[in-house]
């Protein structure tokens, strides 16, 4: 087996990977980008709705248009791109990456690796919903791929479980293409997605949103015939007597994304809440040669953020490959009150330009984001659907990096 | 006089707006916590506009469909009619991103354009 020596190997050609490979190549690193599929762009190619790129390109693009811009940047950068090749194993000695393509096994010996494999959808099996196991149950991303990339309708009458943005977007897409959307069910007492999407995907078309509801049972032998919807209490326990039958041949699940870490999970520590690798301000994991960016680190809201982090990781990997990435004392970020997702996991004084991203567990009004008592940012409304991003200036960074740890919390103002 | 309830999407606050209308004239807007809310309510109460995103059939290629959008927002009330029209359309492969699939779509002044490549 031939071993290809490169400076930076990027795995995954979604938004994070394309931005990382382009940035690494622009830094002068010999860069190779591996993609298991045939198309570059990852999930963007099937996200045909507008709303992408407002931060990065100052205009509103659809997913495929955003991907097209990134492909242009990638091409201009001079990075080499290989498609139809899947990274199977990552070995810390060397390091080395083994990959497989229809032409056989290939091995790479990079000086630095950027892991940018994205996230996977939480599947039906993980929900443990009682009932039969008929055809007609799809994760939202799969239904989106079938409809918007491949051109097939998944069914005639659908129920959507989960009101995250993907679920809301799919409600609108299915409705427009002639699939009747009976209801969107949300187990929490508030919508999972952005208000904008609740208005423009549901209200616009009169699609009902049932809050504090879930699917108690699925019915049907060969094909789904309906579901039992049930109201839940504040502890998400079904309330007896509130069951109702909803006829449907299709159940769409929008119940969360999980960072893809399989080939690297034994190599580095993962964050238990983000479920991706713990990274520092350079997006560098605990294995110094391994960087990670995008939804494989934590699930982000905006592709603009994912591309920005990809660029940061790619450029840092290129600097690491030539021994020029500065490293300072690693100070852990610790979750205080009202913080779920939190990136990065460590800061150090050398990680100039680092941004901190965090998410709150429920809607909060009139709060302040507090970073170790050094940075205090008031936020009028914080919602779980919208990550909060805070850029650290040089003074704040050097002050914070002298600490033993940095507690990050969201507290009531005043 | 009639009343319309709206949720403002100008920012994450999501103010609940009440718009009082006299026919097609906006008489008053309340519930907004900033001027953007009033602006949003005035446009939204009279004629909400949205970008339409959908698919057009591709002929003679490997891809069955290509994604399209209107290159500017069109009145939301035209969406059912727009979807009927879109089902009649088709394009020949290959399709380049940015191709105009239909000019002056439904005489709205907006063009329907391809948003990705189709082989």
Interface residues (C-beta under 8 A of the other chain):
Chain A: X45 X48 X49 X50 X60 X62 X64 X65 X67 X68 X147 X148 X150 X151 X152 X173 X176 X177 X178 X194 X195 X196 X198 X199 X200 X203 X204 X380 X381 X383 X386
Chain B: X6 X7 X9 X12 X13 X14 X48 X50 X51 X52 X53 X54 X55 X57 X63 X64 X65 X67 X69 X76 X79 X83 X97 X115 X116
